Amino acid sequence: MTDPTLQALLHRYRDGTCTPAETRAVEDWYAAQPDGPEPSLAVAEREALRCRLWQRLRPAPVTLGQRTAGALAGGRWLAAAAVAAGLGVGSGLLGPRPGPQQAPGAWEVRYNGTARTQAVQLPDGSNVTIQPTSRLRYRAGFAGGQRAVYLRGEAFFRVAHDVAHPFRVLTADLETRVLGTSFTVRAYPQQAETVVQVRTGRVQVQPLRPVPAIASAQDVAPARAAGALVLLPNQQAVYAPARQRLRRELVPQPAQLAPQPFAYDNRPVAEVLDALQEAYGVAIRYRPAAVAGCTVNLNLRSQASLFAKLDALCQATGASYTQADAEITFHSTSCQSI
């Protein structure tokens, strides 16, 4: 739905001139979006829309013979509440909602409008650190047992382990699926690429096919495109929607995952490479024959990063290295021991 079309439709919704089909379309469309609309409305327009939405938010009296109608009204109540939140007329402008507590399955929205990170604990015990100007959206209580959140911006996730209920992070372009791990998702609308970085555990990242602008209000699993990647610690997936290209890389600064002495006195180069693999969980390929008989006297404790350690090793042996698909290849044609 284009922005001018959306604006016109919301104005008709505000004025109460939508057809029944258009009213359902607005409410169903918002409920199905991973990221709700943020139209720019004037203060007076927001106030008028606020009044109209409150009329829809008030639960109608339900008699014994009106259970079906009451259920439908409840569904409209939730959809209208979601529209209110997306329009910026939620808790800040509407004030506290009168009546009973929030109905199960309603949308929870966490927007970080501060200059600092914001910590959020999810219903399953997972923890999220939301970066400034970022927004997280999910069903209250993870209704239906679905551990799914929708992200715009950047957040770090530390997911509670639950084999029976995979945890999903959905952005405009990617789905990230895990059981229990820690990782970062960066998906700002103005950036050309979406990035998923894994700190611990493993995750599956898969591009999403475009979905219709107006869809059912029911929560439906998004359509997946081909080309899923499984990421391990210190790996990242980078997706460019414009080129529909998903690639795997090492994170810019791999974290050390296991202790190693990193001090070598006349030790084989192969031993140093194997220690680096163990410490950082990064695959380092080399030809055993090319480093056979090659030893080094080297102290790598002062080198802060994996790449600094590799640079020092290459300088000591006259070798080089390259990166591809989250792996490192160590190139050595002769041994220059020091």
Secondary structure, 3 states (H helix, E strand, C coil): CCHHHHHHHHHHHHHCCCCHHHHHHHHHHHHHCCCCCCCCCCHHHHHHHHHHHHHHHCCCCCCHHHHHHHHHHHHHHHHHHHHHHHCCCCHHHHCCCCCCCCCCCCEEEEECCCCCCEEEECCCCCEEEECCCCEEEEEHHHHHHCEEEEEEEEEEEECCCCCCCCEEEECCCEEEEECCCEEEEEECCCCCCEEEEEEECCEEEEEECCCCCCCCCCCCCCCECCCCEEECCCEEEEEECCCCEEEEEECCCCCCCCCCCCEEEEEEHHHHHHHHHHHHCCEEECCHHHHCCCEEEEECCCCCCHHHHHHHHHHHHCCEEEEECCEEEEECCCCCCC
